[in-house]
Amino acid sequence: MERGIFEIVDTESLVPKDHLLRKIDAAVDFTKLYDMVEPLYCADNGRPSVDPVVLFKMVLIQHLYGLGSLRRTAEEVSFNVAYRWFLGYRLQEDTPHFSTVSYNFRHRFTAETVDQIFNWILMEMVEAGYVAPGVVFVDGTHIKANANTKKVVQKEVPVAAKRYADELMEEVNADREAHGKKPFEDDSDDDNHNEPPVPPKKKRDNTSKKKLKKRKKEAKKKTVTVSTTDPDCGLFVKGDHKKQLAYEAHTACDIRGVVLAVEITPGNVHDSVVFDDVYDKVVEQFPDVHAFVADSAYKTPHICKKVFSDNRVLSTAYKRPMTMKGGHEWWKYVYDEHFDCIICPEYQVLNYSTTNRDGYREYKSNPQICANCPTRHLCTHSKDFVKTVTRHIWKDYEEMADDVRYTPIYQRMYKARKETIERVFADAKEKHGMRYTRYTGLAQVTNWVKLTFAAMNLKKLAKWRWKDMHNSLISCIIFFIFPQYIPNPCLA
């Protein structure tokens, strides 16, 4: 084997014609990046910087090929001919040092810049006609954080208020007034926080010890496990899975697997909590969406109401009701809409009692009847022989989601989840290194995930454009050689 031989070669011939980077280079105009990063550079001060397009392309290479770090990406770029061709560097020319790329990733690639890049690639796909946002698939996937589960502390944090708390309280008070109950008073003191506190008058407390004990448990603070290495991540436990510190990427995609929106949260945030943010982003960009497909974690009264109230459809899976183990089946308690009551399996009536702050109407049985009930052990273990059944004031919207589940078209849509959103997550983890992150902090992880999904969208755009261009070229050649096969529009 001979080494150290001098050859005169053309770098253009060293990169295959169907190489992925060739397709990407022909798919989009990278000069649009200059307008996005122009506010981040000074025009008349400082030394000349590395071309921002080159910096972005190096980060893009990292996400396209799932390289573990920017240091390794810089090493790969220095000796890979295809990467040099993509960046516009000659074989003997020095490529940017990894520290330059790393510094720019942390300071130049701000959250606003990353959002612009993600939206730019997405709009390129929309203009090319590759996005079909009629049906949107929503789900979340966990990304292992760069943190040790043994280096954690217990911290007390305030419970975050629900986004729809005001809307829910209005409807709860309206429901209570309709039933002749006194509405709840607003317990927030935001409007009079500047006024001096008024000492409360001593009143006789008639609250039972049981209710006082319950109120103490429902304090407005909770204890969570916080990592000392990365305080922004959250402890994730699901089923038999091992406990791990993670982030979660709440993602929405279309039927072709194009990522439309993504939100990053700590791993201990439930999917349904972030649905509003993802939903609002998708609907704002694509108002023609008519259906959302999600798993049973998103089947909550608020989400069902939000989607169906906007004249859209929510297609979800069956969610097993949480009932007493070994007791009566949930469907044996029938709601009578006309008389606003619940009929139990023994055909006794549970009358309306109250509507609580969480939006649930409480229906309670007559203890004198339940005391002699032959199936009371299957119904309640209450010492005062009272069975309580709750029904949310937005339960009708949940029932609409149940009705949708039985329609053939939405059954096919739900089955398509494994070919759309689940495949997006599988490709991101297997091909693009998104199984775990090397970054710490919610801001850095958010930028990293959005750039990964932007690279995946760009990869699809490049491949589809390349395929369409070659198919149209082949069709033109066939019609030129065999003109007799050209269809006559008059016979169409």
Disulfide bonds with the S-S distance in Angstrom:
none
